[in-house]
Amino acid sequence: MRRALFLDRDGVINIDHGYVSRVEDFEFVPGVLTFIKTAQEKGYLPIVVTNQSGIGRGYYDEADFWRLSEYMMERMREEGIKIDKEQIFFCPHRSDEGCDCRKPKPGMLLSAQKRFDIDMAQSVMIGDKERDIEAARQAGVGQSFLVEPNRPIDGIIL
C-alpha cells in the first residue's frame, strides 16, 4: 500500500479567482510546487481532488478542465513532480445534484484509494475549506490540514 498527499486544487494549488478554467487565469500558490515535490520525495503520491461545479453550471466544459489540468501537470513535471492524468479526480456536479463525488462526500478520495491501493490512515489531505477536511475524515485519511485559501502552505511537516 502507498500513502497519498490529497490536495484540493483551487485555493491550495492555484489562486482561486473563481471558476478557474483557462491557462491565462491559472496562477500557482507560492511555494506549493516545492511543497508537493518534497512530499513526493518523502514517499507521498500527489493526488488532486477538486470540485468543479463550473462544469455543471455550464461555465466551461470537461475539455477546458483537462486542457488546464495538462498545463498544471506540465508545470509540475518541470519542477520534478511525477504526476499524470490518473492522479486527478474531479467532480463536475453542482451541489444540488446529490452525487457521491462532490466534497464533503468522500467519493473522489475513495476512488483514488481503489485506483492506487492507498493506505488512507497514512495519508494526508490539504484543503482550504471545511468540506475538504470532512471528505478526508469520511474517507479515513489519517491527517488533514485546513489552510488559508490562496496562501503558501506553511507549518506543515510531513
Helices and strands as residue ranges (DSSP letters): E 3-7, G 23-25, H 32-41, E 44-51, H 53-56, H 62-78, G 85-87, E 88-91, G 95-97, H 107-116, G 120-122, E 124-127, H 130-139, E 143-146
